[in-house]
């Protein structure tokens, strides 16, 4: 089989094909399912009643299951997909021998198999089949959505949980204050930022940039720009221009999955808000994304 990167369709085609599955109407339908699914994950952790990992067993699991639901992965495949998703990143620390290339190959095969099946659940895979997209292209797009969406969303949800003071049981904001855009502005997961390459000699804010040079755009710094967001270091749920944040990037390459990510974050936080637990420690990750390796906790 060709290398994964060689199978990747052009960005504008990916956007066009995935747009209907991210429409307001579809998101409204999916949000109820995602809320239910987050409740079920938390219930099963509560029933266990002992130490659990808030990051891997709650936020990451909710993100993985939400992506499965949105893609329309049939129930019979969901457990195996969750295991493969967690092996796509060497940072997820599941203790398994996480060979990401091998996991990606298996995942692609599995998506291709699903897309070739006759009966599939409603979701992105079904949309693409109706548009006669080949199973290989469908599988490639689904893998991209998981690779680009899983970890940023789980980390954004966990960062939001910490920002809201939920984990310290020192809540200063109530659920009615929940403003996902402001939470993403305040502390987003994309780190160190987006990369671009200059196509011509130019000057940015007094610094000469030469054609071919790489530019690192710090989205986090932009989100704390005082001239755009007064009192930028404070979390202000009623901030009128919170949606101008750049946590999802901007322009042609702005995050395709932003509407879905916001629903997953909102559901994860809503469900965990009234659950009382005590964090034991927090292990931050130190590479590629701002976020976590694990957040061990016990029910209070
Ligand atoms: C809070 C969660 C998320 C954050 C903060 C985030 C952030 C970003 C950012 C900053 C970019 C642009 C990178 C650049 O300009 O170079 C991006 C691109 C992308 N994101 Fe997300 N993302 C999130 C969730 C998701 C989800 C859930 C999906 C899929 C369902 C997704 C799919 C993608 C894809 C496919 C691209 C590439 C778009 C392109 O190159 O045109 N993301 N994301």
Boltz pocket constraint, residues with backbone or C-beta under 6 A from the ligand:
constraints:
  - pocket:
      binder: B
      contacts: [[A, 11], [A, 144], [A, 145], [A, 146], [A, 148], [A, 149], [A, 150], [A, 152], [A, 153], [A, 156], [A, 188], [A, 189], [A, 190], [A, 194], [A, 195], [A, 219], [A, 246], [A, 247], [A, 248], [A, 249], [A, 250], [A, 252], [A, 253], [A, 254], [A, 255], [A, 256], [A, 257], [A, 258], [A, 260], [A, 261], [A, 262]]
      max_distance: 6.0
